[in-house]
């Protein structure tokens, strides 16, 4: 589309559509240690959201600038919760969702990916595609999320650049089209070449810049590093131009092609090019699927869904925030919205924009934006808010846990407090909590052991509840349902010692092992055992 055509199209947009068109809501996905959190901070620097990027072991006030705000995140240098950051850059409003990189928190990441329109895939130049990255790409594929690739750590020892692109294409079945190309690698990395303009951005002195790269003769580059050969550089760039497919916006938006940028997040190099590419190519808010119809972003009436709950971001106020993705229309501070699950209206008196731990009141927000809604347990993951319409957005599932443990409280006098704390943690999605119907102690379900460490640390820090975990006799949990209510009641009565309720009160069958689960399933006529529970089934 030409610049004239784009200008003409913009002139014909309504004020609401113009605001929606400015939004870019994206997640950053990667394998742990690929540099995701560092890239997040540098993107925020470009957006003017912070003045100082924190380091993993930074102390004191500098930590307040970080997207990783929980103590266990600071201690281990990892992200274990989803952070939301909203900032403006070059006329666009970016909603950046920094997801947990560790696979033990895959459920939180999956839910986050339901709330974005595009993703930035961060790859370590020395390691290429890693297992965690592959799994996240598969999730993106399920939702047709377009992916922009950032090859990080080019200033360290790295693999051959052509091999990296070949691996992306073969492993992820994605066409690659380099938007920039590294000049040199490792200690000899001196900058990037802009494929479309022929400009060169130098690592020294120009890394944090945006806009057009400098026009520098290839012959002059070798003089900057004795290990570089001008002829080899020229041949490589010629090969890149001939071998690479030209960038196709439609193919990218459909999830078939990924534009590739190279740089070093730690040195703030190549990050500006990436951010400009997001503004230029990433889609504005897309239509969202609901149970009854597809909801377009430019529709006048507000609608949104909750994809995350976070409690105690500010321990002094014991607050509870629901993160909601606006799917259509405009949210105005003070407006009434219908919580479809209950049919009741609630006042959105203080919606908030987030910059990690910091926040600001959102007087208005538009489709594509992510806002925080303070509440006292009213909102749950998967809830839909509308201006009156009875629709429910779909695709925010819960997954059966892979590890079950019983919680052992060291102080039995705090049992009631523990019950309340576990309820809040389960509503957040930190863990799943199953309460056996025979009165046995509650079980917690998690995907990975690190989730148990987080639960233990938060119960101690936020609720003064020191706990330990014990091996459970149960290994598996499956949601059970039936079209025949009488059959379901009969099954529950017959298996009472192995049935529990989840946070929504839905029945869950607890099995000691795979054999026992299969044995029971074969003999349970009319009972459906499910490892996935979609929010649309909640009532």
C-alpha positions in Angstrom: 0.0 0.0 0.0 1.4 3.4 -1.0 1.9 6.3 1.5 -0.8 8.2 -0.4 -3.3 5.3 0.0 -2.4 4.9 3.7 -3.1 8.7 4.2 -6.4 8.5 2.4 -7.4 5.5 4.4 -6.5 7.2 7.7 -8.5 10.3 6.7 -11.6 8.2 6.3 -11.4 6.5 9.8 -13.7 7.5 12.6 -12.0 8.9 15.8 -12.5 5.5 17.5 -11.1 3.6 14.5 -8.1 6.0 14.4 -7.3 5.2 18.1 -7.7 1.5 17.5 -5.4 1.6 14.5 -2.6 3.2 16.6 -2.5 0.2 19.0 0.1 -2.6 18.9 -0.4 -5.2 21.5 2.4 -7.8 21.5 4.2 -10.4 23.7 7.8 -11.2 23.9 8.5 -15.0 23.8 11.8 -16.8 24.2 13.7 -19.6 25.9 15.0 -18.6 29.3 18.3 -16.7 29.1 17.8 -15.5 25.5 17.6 -11.9 26.7 13.9 -11.3 26.8 13.7 -9.2 29.9 16.7 -7.1 28.8 15.0 -6.5 25.5 11.8 -5.5 27.3 13.7 -2.8 29.3 15.4 -1.4 26.2 12.1 -1.2 24.3 10.7 0.7 27.3 13.7 3.1 27.1 12.8 3.9 23.5 9.2 4.5 24.5 10.4 7.0 27.1 8.8 4.9 29.9 12.0 4.7 31.9 15.3 6.5 32.0 17.5 3.7 33.4 17.4 0.0 32.4 17.9 -2.2 35.5 20.3 -5.1 35.6 19.4 -8.5 36.9 21.3 -7.9 40.1 20.6 -4.2 40.4 19.9 -2.8 43.9 17.6 -0.3 45.5 15.5 2.1 43.5 16.8 0.9 40.2 14.8 -2.3 40.7 11.6 -0.2 40.4 12.2 0.2 36.7 12.2 -3.5 36.1 9.5 -5.6 34.7 10.5 -8.4 37.1 9.2 -7.1 40.5 8.6 -10.1 42.6 11.4 -11.0 45.1 11.8 -14.6 43.7 12.2 -13.1 40.3 14.9 -10.7 41.5 16.8 -13.5 43.4 16.8 -15.9 40.5 16.9 -13.5 37.5 13.8 -14.9 35.9 10.3 -13.8 35.0 7.6 -15.8 36.7 4.6 -13.6 36.2 3.3 -11.7 33.2 4.0 -8.0 33.3 2.0 -5.5 31.3 3.6 -2.2 30.1 1.9 0.5 28.1 3.9 3.2 26.3 3.9 5.5 23.2 6.5 5.7 20.4 6.3 7.5 17.1 2.5 7.9 17.2 1.7 4.3 18.2 0.5 3.0 21.5 2.3 -0.2 22.5 1.0 -2.7 25.0 3.9 -5.0 25.8 3.2 -8.2 27.7 6.4 -9.7 29.1 5.7 -13.4 29.7 7.4 -15.9 31.9 10.2 -17.6 30.0 10.4 -20.7 32.2 8.3 -23.7 31.0 6.9 -24.2 34.5 4.7 -21.2 33.9 3.5 -22.2 30.5 -0.2 -21.9 31.5 0.3 -18.2 32.3 2.1 -17.6 29.1 -0.6 -19.4 27.1 -3.3 -17.2 28.6 -1.2 -14.1 27.8 -0.9 -15.1 24.2 -4.7 -15.0 23.9 -4.5 -11.3 24.6 -2.0 -10.2 22.0 -2.1 -9.5 18.2 1.6 -10.2 17.5 4.7 -11.6 19.1 8.4 -10.9 19.2 10.5 -14.1 19.2 13.9 -13.6 20.8 16.6 -16.0 19.8 20.1 -16.4 21.3 22.5 -16.1 18.3 24.7 -18.8 19.7 21.9 -21.3 20.5 19.3 -20.8 17.8 15.8 -22.4 18.3 15.4 -24.0 21.7 12.7 -26.3 23.1 10.8 -23.7 25.0 10.7 -21.4 21.9 9.3 -24.1 19.8 6.5 -24.8 22.2 5.5 -21.1 22.3 5.6 -20.8 18.5 3.1 -23.7 18.3 0.8 -21.8 20.6 1.1 -18.7 18.4 0.3 -20.9 15.4 -2.9 -22.0 17.0 -4.0 -18.4 17.2 -2.5 -17.2 13.9 -0.3 -14.7 15.7 2.3 -13.1 13.4 5.9 -13.3 14.7 8.7 -10.8 14.4 12.2 -12.4 15.1 15.0 -10.6 17.0 18.3 -12.5 16.9 20.0 -11.3 20.1 23.6 -11.3 21.4 25.2 -10.8 18.1 28.2 -9.1 19.9 29.0 -12.5 21.4 30.2 -15.7 19.8 27.4 -16.9 17.5 26.4 -19.4 14.9 26.6 -18.8 11.2 23.8 -16.3 10.3 22.6 -18.3 7.3 22.4 -21.4 9.4 20.3 -19.6 12.0 17.8 -18.5 9.3 17.8 -22.0 7.8 17.0 -23.5 11.2 14.1 -21.0 11.7 12.7 -22.0 8.4 13.0 -25.7 8.8 12.1 -26.0 12.5 9.3 -23.5 12.6 8.1 -23.8 9.0 8.3 -20.0 8.7 9.7 -18.1 5.7 12.4 -15.7 6.9 13.1 -12.3 5.4 16.0 -10.3 7.0 15.2 -6.7 7.5 18.7 -6.0 8.8 21.9 -8.1 8.4 24.8 -8.3 10.8 28.2 -7.0 9.7 30.6 -9.3 11.5 29.9 -11.6 14.4 31.0 -11.9 18.0 34.0 -9.7 18.8 34.1 -8.6 15.1 30.4 -7.5 15.1 30.4 -3.8 14.2 26.8 -3.1 13.1 23.9 -4.0 10.9 23.1 -3.4 7.2 19.6 -2.2 6.4 18.4 -4.5 3.5 15.8 -2.1 2.1 17.8 1.2 2.2 21.4 0.0 2.1 22.2 2.1 5.2 24.5 0.8 7.9 24.0 1.3 11.6 27.2 1.1 13.6 27.4 -0.6 17.0 29.6 2.2 18.4 27.8 5.5 18.7 24.7 4.7 16.7 23.1 1.7 18.4 20.3 3.5 20.2 19.2 5.5 17.2 16.2 5.1 15.1 15.3 6.3 11.7 17.5 5.9 8.6 20.8 4.2 9.0 24.0 5.9 7.7 25.2 5.6 4.2 28.7 4.1 4.5 30.7 2.5 1.8 31.4 -1.2 2.3 35.0 -0.6 1.6 35.2 1.8 4.6 33.8 -0.9 7.0 36.9 -3.1 6.8 39.0 -0.2 8.1 37.0 -0.3 11.3 38.0 -3.9 12.1 41.1 -5.6 10.8 39.4 -9.0 10.9 36.8 -8.0 8.3 37.2 -8.3 4.6 35.3 -5.7 2.5 35.0 -8.2 -0.4 33.6 -10.9 1.8 31.1 -8.5 3.3 29.9 -7.3 -0.1 29.6 -10.9 -1.4 27.6 -11.9 1.7 25.2 -8.9 1.4 24.7 -9.7 -2.3 23.9 -13.3 -1.4 21.4 -12.2 1.2 19.5 -10.0 -1.2 19.4 -12.7 -3.9 18.5 -15.6 -1.6 16.0 -13.9 0.7 12.3 -13.7 -0.1 11.0 -10.1 -0.3 9.0 -9.0 2.7 5.3 -9.7 2.2 3.0 -8.0 4.7 0.0 -10.3 4.0 2.2 -13.4 4.4 3.5 -12.0 7.7 0.1 -11.1 9.0 -1.1 -14.6 8.2 1.7 -16.2 10.2 3.7 -17.6 7.2 6.6 -15.2 7.2 8.8 -13.6 9.9 10.9 -10.5 9.4 14.2 -10.8 11.1 16.2 -8.2 13.0 19.7 -8.6 14.5 21.3 -6.9 17.4 22.3 -6.8 21.1 19.7 -5.9 23.6 22.3 -5.5 26.4 24.1 -2.9 24.3 20.8 -1.3 23.1 21.7 -2.1 19.5 19.1 -3.0 16.9 16.2 -2.5 19.4 15.1 0.8 17.8 14.9 -0.9 14.4 12.8 -3.7 15.9 10.4 -1.2 17.6 10.0 0.7 14.3 9.3 -2.6 12.6 6.6 -3.4 15.2 4.9 -0.1 14.6 5.1 -0.4 10.8 4.2 -4.1 10.3 2.5 -5.6 13.3 -1.3 -5.6 13.1 -3.6 -3.3 14.9 -6.1 -5.0 17.2 -7.8 -7.9 15.5 -11.3 -9.4 15.7 -11.8 -11.7 18.7 -13.9 -14.9 18.8 -16.8 -15.1 21.2 -19.2 -17.9 21.8 -22.0 -16.3 19.6 -20.1 -14.2 17.1 -16.8 -12.6 16.1 -16.3 -9.2 17.7 -14.6 -6.5 15.6 -12.2 -4.0 17.3 -13.8 -1.0 15.8 -17.3 -1.7 17.2 -18.7 1.1 19.2 -19.6 -0.8 22.3 -16.9 -1.8 24.8 -16.1 -5.5 25.4 -13.1 -7.1 27.2 -11.9 -10.4 28.7 -9.8 -11.1 31.8 -6.7 -13.1 31.0 -4.8 -12.7 34.3 -5.4 -11.9 38.0 -2.6 -10.5 40.1 -2.9 -10.0 43.8 -0.6 -8.1 46.2 1.4 -6.2 43.6 1.4 -3.6 46.3 1.6 -5.7 49.5 0.8 -2.6 51.6 -2.7 -2.4 50.2 -3.4 -6.1 49.7 -4.7 -5.2 46.2 -6.1 -7.5 43.6 -5.9 -6.5 39.9 -7.6 -8.2 36.9 -5.8 -7.7 33.7 -8.3 -7.2 30.9 -7.8 -7.0 27.1 -10.2 -4.6 25.5 -11.6 -6.3 22.4 -13.8 -3.6 21.1 -14.9 0.0 21.6 -13.8 2.4 24.3 -13.5 2.1 28.0 -14.2 5.3 30.0 -13.3 5.6 33.7 -16.5 5.4 35.8 -18.5 3.5 33.2 -20.7 0.5 34.1 -19.9 -2.8 32.5 -21.8 -6.1 32.6 -19.9 -9.1 34.1 -21.5 -11.8 31.8 -20.7 -14.7 34.1 -23.0 -13.3 36.9 -25.2 -11.0 34.8 -24.5 -8.2 37.2 -23.1 -4.7 36.4 -19.9 -3.4 38.0 -18.4 0.1 38.0 -15.0 0.6 36.4 -14.2 3.4 38.7 -10.4 3.2 38.6 -9.1 1.3 35.5 -5.3 1.5 35.3 -2.5 1.4 32.8 0.6 -0.4 33.9 4.3 -0.1 33.7 5.3 -3.3 35.4 4.8 -2.5 39.1 4.0 1.2 38.6 0.5 2.3 37.5 -1.5 5.2 36.4 -5.3 5.8 36.2 -6.7 5.2 32.7 -9.3 7.8 32.0 -10.0 6.1 28.7 -8.7 3.1 26.9 -9.4 1.6 23.4 -9.6 -1.8 21.8 -6.2 -3.4 22.0 -5.3 -1.8 25.3 -4.7 -3.9 28.4 -6.0 -2.3 31.6 -5.9 -3.3 35.2 -9.2 -3.4 37.0 -9.0 -3.4 40.9 -11.5 -5.7 42.5 -12.1 -7.8 45.6 -12.5 -11.2 44.1 -15.4 -10.3 41.7 -13.4 -11.0 38.5 -11.9 -14.3 37.5 -9.7 -15.5 34.7 -11.7 -15.8 31.5 -14.5 -13.4 32.6 -16.1 -11.3 29.9 -17.1 -7.6 30.4 -19.5 -5.9 28.0 -21.8 -2.9 27.7 -24.8 -5.2 28.0 -24.4 -7.9 25.4 -24.5 -11.6 26.6 -21.4 -12.9 24.9 -18.4 -14.8 26.2 -14.9 -14.6 24.7 -13.5 -18.1 24.2 -10.0 -19.6 24.1 -8.7 -18.9 27.7 -8.4 -22.5 29.0 -7.2 -24.1 32.1 -4.9 -27.2 31.8 -4.8 -30.3 34.0 -1.7 -30.0 36.3 1.2 -32.3 35.9 2.1 -32.3 39.7 -0.2 -32.7 42.7 0.9 -31.9 46.2 -0.8 -31.6 49.6 -0.1 -28.4 51.5 1.1 -28.9 55.1 0.7 -25.9 57.3 3.3 -25.6 60.1 0.8 -23.6 62.3 -2.6 -25.4 62.4 -4.2 -22.3 64.0 -3.8 -20.5 60.6 -5.9 -23.1 58.6 -8.6 -20.5 57.8 -6.1 -18.0 56.6 -4.4 -20.6 54.4 -7.8 -21.5 52.8 -8.4 -17.9 51.9 -4.8 -17.5 50.6 -5.0 -20.6 48.4 -8.4 -19.4 47.1 -6.8 -16.1 46.0 -3.8 -17.8 44.5 -5.9 -20.2 42.5 -8.1 -17.4 41.2 -4.9 -15.7 40.1 -3.8 -18.8 38.2 -0.6 -19.2 40.3 -1.7 -22.7 41.1 -4.8 -24.8 40.8 -6.4 -25.8 44.1 -8.6 -28.9 44.5 -10.6 -29.5 47.6 -11.5 -33.2 48.1 -15.2 -33.8 48.8 -14.3 -36.3 51.6 -12.9 -33.4 53.7 -9.2 -34.3 53.2 -6.7 -31.4 53.1 -6.6 -29.4 49.9 -4.3 -30.3 47.0 -2.4 -27.9 44.8 -1.8 -28.6 41.2 1.1 -27.1 39.1 2.8 -27.6 35.8 6.3 -27.5 37.2 8.2 -27.6 40.5 9.2 -23.9 40.3 5.6 -23.0 40.7 5.6 -24.6 44.1 8.7 -22.5 45.0 6.8 -19.4 44.0 3.7 -20.4 45.9 5.7 -21.1 49.0 7.6 -17.8 48.8 4.4 -15.8 48.2 2.5 -17.5 51.0 5.3 -16.7 53.4 6.0 -13.1 52.1 2.4 -11.9 51.5 0.4 -13.9 54.1 2.9 -14.9 56.7 2.1 -18.5 56.1 5.1 -20.8 56.1 4.1 -24.1 54.5 5.6 -27.3 53.2 4.4 -29.7 50.5 3.8 -33.5 50.8 3.6 -36.1 48.1 0.0 -36.9 47.3 -1.4 -40.3 46.7 -2.9 -38.8 43.5 -0.9 -38.1 40.4 -3.5 -37.0 37.9 -6.5 -34.6 37.8 -9.3 -34.6 35.2 -12.4 -32.5 35.0 -15.5 -34.6 34.8 -18.9 -33.8 33.2 -21.9 -35.5 31.7 -24.9 -34.5 29.7 -26.8 -36.7 32.1 -26.7 -35.0 35.6 -27.9 -38.1 37.3 -25.1 -40.2 35.9 -22.6 -37.6 37.0 -24.0 -37.5 40.6 -23.9 -41.3 40.7 -20.3 -41.4 39.6 -19.3 -38.8 42.2 -21.1 -40.7 45.0 -19.4 -43.9 44.0 -15.9 -42.3 43.8 -16.3 -39.7 46.6 -12.8 -40.2 48.0 -11.3 -39.4 44.6 -13.4 -36.4 43.6 -12.6 -32.8 44.4 -13.9 -29.3 43.5 -11.8 -26.8 41.7 -11.9 -23.0 42.3 -15.2 -22.7 40.4 -16.8 -25.6 42.2 -16.6 -27.9 39.1 -15.9 -31.6 39.9 -12.5 -33.0 39.3 -11.6 -36.7 39.3 -8.3 -37.5 41.1 -6.4 -40.6 39.8 -3.5 -42.4 41.4 -1.9 -43.2 38.1 -2.6 -43.5 34.3 -3.7 -47.1 34.6 -6.3 -46.2 37.3 -7.5 -43.3 35.2 -7.9 -45.5 32.1 -9.6 -48.3 34.2 -12.1 -45.8 35.7 -12.8 -44.1 32.4 -13.6 -47.3 30.6 -16.2 -48.2 33.2 -17.7 -44.7 33.6 -20.5 -44.7 31.0 -21.6 -41.3 29.9 -18.8 -39.5 31.9 -16.4 -37.2 30.0 -12.9 -36.8 31.4 -11.1 -33.7 30.2 -7.5 -32.4 30.6 -8.6 -28.9 29.4 -11.3 -26.7 30.7 -12.4 -23.8 28.6 -13.7 -20.7 30.3 -16.9 -20.7 28.3 -18.0 -23.7 30.5 -17.7 -21.7 33.7 -20.9 -20.6 35.2 
